[in-house]
Amino acid sequence: MRNRLTHEERIAFEAELEALQEEHRDLDAAIAALQAAGGADQLQVQRLKKRKLALRDRVTWLEDALTPDIIA
């Protein structure tokens, strides 16, 4: 990736980051609710957790892209 983001790219990345973080929190709540209900479909829980991990990877990538490189 280039060293510098355009203003438009930065805005798009920040918007995507916010949406993904919200989805991540929502998945967390859904997983907790399924597990608390007891007798939860373990396959569904596993799929939600996998999606949550994928979101975390994308969030990390976006955060790295938005953080300027500091040359020490």
N, C-alpha and C positions, 0 to 999 in steps of 0.2 A: 504494500500500500504506500501511496505517496506520504511524504512527511506532513503535508498540510492539507486540511480539509477546507473546502469552500464554505462560505456562510450557509448556503443552501444544504450542503451535505451535513454540516453540523446540526442544523435544525432538524433535518430528516432523521439523523442518527439519534438525537435526543428524544424525538417523538417516539421512535421505534423502541428505544430503551425504556421509556416510561410505560408504554403499552405492554412490553414483555414482562416488566417487573410486576405490573398489575396482574397479568395472567398467571405469573408464577405464584403470587400470593393467593389467587383464587384456587389454583390447583392444590396448594397446601391445605386450604380450608376444605376442599372437596375430599381430599384423601383422608383428612382427620375425621370428617363426618362419616365417610364410608366405614372407616375402621371402628369408630365409636358405635355405629349402629349394630355392629356384630354380625357375623355371618356374611360379611362383605364378599363380593365377587373378587377373589384374589387376582384373577387375570385383569380385571378392570383397574384395580389398584396398581398393579404392576405397570400397565400401560400409562396411567396417569403419572406415575413416578418417572417413567422413561421420558415422557414429554417434559416433565419438570426439569430433568437433567439436561435435555436439549435446550430448553429455554435458558438455563443457567449458563451453558456454553456460549450461546449467542449474546447474552447480557455481558459476560466477561469480555467477549470480543469487542462489543460496542464500547464498553468502558475503556478498554485499551486504546481503541481508535480515537476516542475523545480526549484522552489524556495526552498532553504534549510530551514529546521526548525531551528529557533533560540530560544534557551532556555534562557529565561530572569530570 
